[in-house]
Amino acid sequence: MIETVLVLGAILTGTDLRAEEGISAPAAGPRGPVGPDVPLSEAENKQSAKCIRIAERTAAAVQAACERAVKEGLPVVFLPAGDYVFESTVSVQAGLTLLGDGSKTLIRTKTKETRLFRVEGDGVRFTRLKLQGSDITLSEDNNTYGIFANGKKNIRIDHCELLGFSHATDFSNEATAQIDHCFIHHNLREGLGYGVAIYSGAHVLVTDNEFSQNRHSLASNGALDWSSPQRVGKYVHKPGVRKTHWEFIHNRVGSNDKSRYELCAVDTHPGMDGTFVVEGNLFENLRHGIGIRDGSGLIRANHFRSPRTSTTFRPMVGISISYGTHNNIPVENAMPHDIQIEKNIFSDLEEKKYGHYEIGKAENITIDGKQVPATRAEGRGAPAPLPRLRELGEEGGSK
């Protein structure tokens, strides 16, 4: 079922945790320091020696610096420490790195509609920045975005902090990206509140991050025609778009008990007809870890520890897999299928009502090598190969 595919391109290094290759997995959770205040490496310091330095703390000044960097052939735009308030979106051109001075470089939205950064080309990197949206509460009118990318390749967001957004990060239309060593928290917007949103054929590696107090730390979908229910009574897929694929590797996910319903931290929506990998993560102090409603993939070597909840109307569960509708409307061909679950650990279970697995309507689900009998579906055929992403190097995007 597993096939290595170097889909990120460019600088592709790092470790794949596949046991069948004889590689032992380190402890669950991030494998290195997380957040914007991690010092730059020697290579990164050399790369940023020649840069454009921002003088004013406005979106217009940052946009002008990006355009100047492209014109002068300089790869790095440095945002010194300060409080930046953006009233408009900054477009970041291909090959640029936006480098901050750690958490002292705070970039905030001016309104509840502001989107901070739009990726306009391949090989863009954001590092050592703190990005903040308009509201860290359950607000229903927070429409802010941190970083969004539509169809661009080799995007890297690393060693950043993102909070207070409707969408902290957003990848669509066959974008390819990596998010690593970030702290993503308090994105609680009612009905949205995504730490990472992946859909419409995007391929994204999410690795070695810290998540907490997000409505969904990761939410995913395919390429759906959102107007189709009015025409055909269900959501149908847009033709010609590749299937979404994402990997959630070695992250720590904490509680989301400030969210109204304490939904699953990692999610596939009905319509996410692609593939996924959830491996080597630490899920702790939350009600619901992983919720799969479509797609196929691998859930392996995760540690679920100390479950707890502040709500009483839903059970606590580590991993749930079941067919579902989208807002009570069916989705074309939606069905979770061909999912391998293995070598997960559950500990500190003080609550007797905690369930390791909750398997509903699904096809060909195996747990530690044994198929769940009710999910047997022999007519489906062999599953498609599962791609594996490789990490981008510390230099960031494409060369």
C-alpha positions in Angstrom: 0.0 0.0 0.0 2.9 2.4 0.6 5.0 3.9 -2.2 7.6 6.6 -1.9 6.9 9.6 -4.1 9.1 12.7 -3.9 6.2 15.1 -4.4 7.7 18.1 -2.7 10.6 18.3 -5.1 13.6 20.6 -4.7 15.5 20.0 -1.4 14.1 16.8 0.0 15.8 15.4 3.0 14.7 13.9 6.3 13.4 10.7 7.7 10.4 8.5 6.8 9.1 6.5 9.7 8.1 3.4 7.9 8.7 0.3 10.0 9.0 -1.9 6.9 12.2 0.0 6.0 13.7 -1.0 9.4 13.6 2.5 10.8 12.6 2.8 14.5 10.4 5.7 15.3 11.5 8.2 18.1 9.0 9.1 20.9 5.8 10.7 19.8 5.6 14.5 19.4 8.0 17.1 18.0 11.6 16.1 17.5 13.1 19.6 18.0 12.4 23.0 19.5 9.2 24.7 18.3 8.2 28.3 17.9 9.5 31.6 16.5 12.3 32.1 19.1 14.4 29.1 18.0 17.8 30.5 16.8 18.7 30.4 13.1 21.2 27.7 12.0 24.5 28.7 10.6 23.3 28.0 7.1 20.2 30.2 7.6 22.3 33.0 9.0 24.5 32.9 5.9 21.5 32.9 3.6 19.9 35.9 5.3 23.1 38.0 5.4 22.0 39.9 2.3 18.4 41.0 2.7 16.0 43.9 2.4 15.2 45.3 5.8 11.8 46.7 6.6 11.8 50.3 7.9 8.1 50.9 8.6 5.6 48.5 10.3 2.9 48.5 7.7 1.6 46.2 5.0 2.5 48.7 2.3 6.1 48.9 3.5 6.4 45.0 3.6 4.9 44.8 0.1 7.3 47.4 -1.2 10.2 45.5 0.3 9.1 42.3 -1.3 8.9 44.0 -4.7 12.3 45.6 -4.2 13.9 42.2 -3.2 12.6 40.6 -6.4 14.0 43.5 -8.5 17.4 43.4 -6.8 17.6 39.6 -6.8 17.8 39.3 -3.0 16.1 36.3 -1.5 15.3 37.5 2.0 13.1 40.2 3.4 13.8 40.9 7.1 11.1 42.2 9.4 12.7 43.6 12.5 11.1 43.4 15.9 8.0 45.6 16.3 4.2 45.6 16.1 3.0 45.5 12.5 -0.6 46.1 11.8 -1.8 45.1 8.3 -4.8 46.8 6.8 -4.4 44.9 3.6 -2.9 41.6 2.2 0.8 41.4 1.3 1.6 39.3 -1.8 4.8 37.3 -1.5 6.5 36.6 -4.8 8.4 33.4 -5.9 11.6 32.5 -4.1 11.3 35.0 -1.2 11.9 34.2 2.4 10.2 36.5 5.0 12.3 36.4 8.1 11.3 37.9 11.4 13.0 38.5 14.8 11.1 35.8 16.5 8.1 36.5 18.6 9.2 40.1 18.8 8.1 40.5 15.2 4.3 40.6 15.8 2.1 41.0 12.7 -1.6 41.6 13.4 -4.7 42.1 11.3 -6.4 45.5 11.5 -9.9 44.3 10.8 -11.9 41.1 11.1 -11.7 40.6 7.3 -7.9 41.0 6.8 -5.8 38.3 5.3 -2.1 38.8 6.1 -0.1 37.0 3.4 -1.0 35.6 0.0 1.7 33.4 -1.6 2.1 34.5 -5.2 4.9 32.1 -6.4 6.7 28.9 -5.8 9.5 28.5 -3.2 8.2 31.0 -0.6 9.2 30.7 3.0 7.9 32.3 6.2 10.1 31.9 9.3 10.5 33.4 12.8 7.3 35.4 12.8 4.4 35.8 15.1 1.1 36.2 13.2 -2.2 37.1 15.0 -5.7 37.4 13.7 -8.6 39.5 15.1 -10.0 37.2 17.8 -8.9 34.3 20.0 -12.4 33.6 21.2 -15.4 31.8 19.6 -16.3 34.8 17.5 -18.6 34.2 14.6 -17.4 37.2 12.5 -13.6 36.6 12.5 -12.7 36.1 8.8 -9.0 36.6 9.1 -6.4 34.4 7.5 -2.7 34.1 8.4 -1.1 32.7 5.2 -3.0 31.3 2.2 -1.7 29.7 -1.0 -3.6 28.7 -4.1 -1.8 26.4 -6.4 1.8 27.3 -5.5 4.6 24.9 -4.9 7.3 24.3 -2.3 5.9 26.6 0.4 7.5 26.4 3.8 6.1 27.9 7.0 8.5 27.1 9.9 9.3 28.3 13.4 6.3 30.7 13.5 3.4 31.3 15.9 -0.1 31.7 14.5 -3.2 32.5 16.6 -6.5 34.2 16.5 -7.5 33.4 12.9 -10.4 31.8 11.0 -7.8 30.0 8.9 -4.2 30.2 10.3 -2.9 28.5 7.2 -4.8 27.6 4.0 -3.7 25.5 1.0 -5.8 24.7 -2.0 -5.8 24.1 -5.8 -2.9 21.6 -5.8 -0.6 23.7 -3.7 2.4 21.9 -2.2 3.7 22.9 1.2 5.3 22.1 4.5 4.5 23.4 8.0 7.1 22.6 10.7 8.2 23.6 14.1 5.4 26.1 14.5 3.1 26.9 17.5 -0.5 27.1 16.2 -3.1 27.9 18.8 -6.3 29.7 19.8 -7.9 29.6 16.3 -11.4 29.1 17.7 -13.7 30.8 15.2 -17.1 29.2 15.4 -17.8 27.0 12.4 -14.2 27.3 11.1 -11.2 27.8 13.4 -8.6 25.9 11.3 -4.9 25.7 12.3 -4.2 24.0 8.9 -6.8 23.8 6.1 -5.9 21.5 3.2 -8.2 20.9 0.2 -8.7 20.9 -3.5 -5.7 18.7 -4.4 -3.1 20.2 -2.0 -0.2 18.1 -0.8 1.0 19.2 2.6 3.4 17.9 5.2 2.7 19.0 8.8 5.5 18.0 11.0 7.0 18.7 14.4 4.5 21.4 15.5 2.6 22.2 18.7 -1.2 22.7 18.4 -3.8 23.6 21.1 -7.1 25.4 21.3 -8.0 25.2 17.7 -11.5 24.2 16.6 -9.7 21.8 14.2 -5.9 21.7 14.3 -6.0 20.1 10.8 -9.1 20.0 8.5 -9.1 18.6 5.0 -11.3 18.1 2.0 -11.2 17.4 -1.7 -12.2 19.6 -4.7 -15.9 19.9 -4.3 -18.4 21.9 -6.4 -20.0 23.9 -3.6 -23.0 24.9 -5.7 -23.8 21.4 -6.8 -26.4 20.6 -4.1 -28.8 23.1 -5.7 -28.5 21.3 -9.1 -28.2 17.6 -8.2 -29.0 17.3 -4.6 -25.5 16.4 -3.4 -21.9 17.6 -3.5 -20.0 16.4 -6.5 -16.2 16.6 -7.2 -14.7 19.1 -9.6 -13.3 17.2 -12.6 -9.6 17.2 -13.4 -8.2 18.1 -9.9 -5.8 15.7 -8.3 -6.7 14.1 -5.0 -5.7 15.8 -1.7 -2.9 14.2 0.3 -1.5 15.3 3.6 0.8 13.9 6.4 0.6 14.8 10.0 3.9 13.6 11.5 5.4 14.1 15.0 3.2 16.9 16.3 1.9 17.5 19.8 -1.8 18.2 20.0 -3.2 19.6 23.2 -6.7 20.4 24.4 -9.4 22.3 22.5 -11.8 22.6 25.4 -12.3 26.3 24.8 -14.0 25.3 21.5 -17.8 24.9 21.9 -18.1 21.3 20.8 -14.5 19.9 21.3 -14.4 18.4 17.8 -11.7 16.1 16.6 -8.3 17.7 16.4 -7.4 16.1 13.0 -10.1 15.7 10.4 -11.1 14.5 7.0 -14.4 15.9 5.8 -16.7 13.9 3.5 -15.3 14.8 0.1 -11.6 14.3 1.1 -11.3 11.4 -1.3 -7.5 11.4 -1.2 -5.0 10.0 1.2 -3.4 10.8 4.6 -0.8 9.7 7.1 -1.1 10.4 10.9 2.1 9.0 12.5 4.2 9.6 15.6 2.0 12.3 17.1 1.2 12.9 20.8 -2.5 13.6 21.5 -3.2 14.6 25.1 -5.7 16.3 27.3 -8.5 16.4 24.7 -11.8 14.6 24.0 -11.3 13.5 20.3 -8.0 13.0 18.6 -8.6 11.8 14.9 -11.9 11.9 13.0 -11.9 10.3 9.5 -15.1 10.6 7.3 -13.5 10.0 3.9 -10.3 8.9 2.2 -7.7 6.2 2.9 -4.5 6.1 4.7 -2.3 5.1 7.6 -2.7 5.9 11.4 0.3 4.6 13.2 2.5 4.9 16.3 0.6 7.8 17.8 0.3 8.2 21.6 -3.0 9.2 23.1 -2.6 10.3 26.7 -4.7 11.7 29.5 -8.0 12.3 27.7 -10.4 14.8 29.2 -13.4 16.9 28.2 -15.4 19.8 29.4 -18.6 18.8 27.5 -20.9 15.9 28.5 -23.0 15.2 25.3 -20.3 13.3 23.3 -18.1 10.4 24.3 -14.3 10.6 24.4 -12.5 8.7 21.7 -9.0 8.5 20.3 -9.7 7.6 16.7 -13.1 7.6 15.0 -13.8 6.4 11.4 -17.3 6.6 9.9 -19.2 7.7 6.8 -20.9 11.0 7.1 -22.6 13.8 5.2 -21.5 17.4 4.9 -24.0 19.6 6.7 -26.6 16.9 6.2 -26.0 16.8 2.4 -24.5 13.7 0.8 -21.1 13.9 -0.9 -20.4 12.0 -4.1 -18.5 8.7 -3.4 -17.7 9.7 0.2 -16.6 6.7 2.2 -13.6 6.1 4.5 -11.8 3.0 3.2 -8.6 1.1 3.2 -7.2 2.5 6.4 -4.4 0.8 8.4 -4.4 1.5 12.1 -1.4 0.1 14.0 0.9 0.4 17.0 -0.9 3.3 18.6 -0.5 3.7 22.4 -3.2 4.7 24.9 -2.2 5.7 28.4 -3.2 7.5 31.6 -6.9 6.5 31.0 -8.4 7.7 34.3 -11.8 8.0 32.6 -13.4 4.6 32.0 -15.6 5.9 29.3 -12.7 6.6 27.0 -12.8 4.6 23.8 -9.6 3.8 21.8 -11.5 3.3 18.5 -15.0 4.0 17.2 -15.5 2.4 13.8 -18.8 3.0 12.0 -19.8 2.7 8.4 -16.5 2.2 6.5 -14.7 -0.2 4.2 -11.6 -2.3 4.7 -10.4 -1.0 8.0 -7.6 -2.9 9.8 -6.4 -2.5 13.4 -3.0 -4.1 14.2 -3.3 -6.3 11.2 -6.8 -7.6 11.8 -9.6 -6.4 9.6 -12.7 -5.0 11.4 -15.3 -7.6 10.2 -18.1 -5.2 9.6 -16.0 -3.2 7.2 -15.1 -6.0 4.8 -15.7 -4.8 1.2 -14.2 -7.2 -1.2 -15.6 -5.6 -4.3 -13.6 -2.3 -3.9 -10.4 -3.7 -5.3 -6.8 -3.0 -4.3 -6.1 0.5 -2.8 -4.1 3.0 -4.6 -0.5 3.4 -3.6 0.0 5.8 -0.6 2.5 8.6 -1.4 5.0 9.7 1.2 6.3 13.3 1.4 9.9 14.2 2.2 10.9 17.2 4.2 12.2 20.4 2.7 15.6 21.4 3.9 16.4 24.3 6.1 17.1 26.6 3.1 13.4 26.5 2.4 11.8 26.3 -1.0 13.1 25.5 -4.5 16.6 26.1 -5.8 
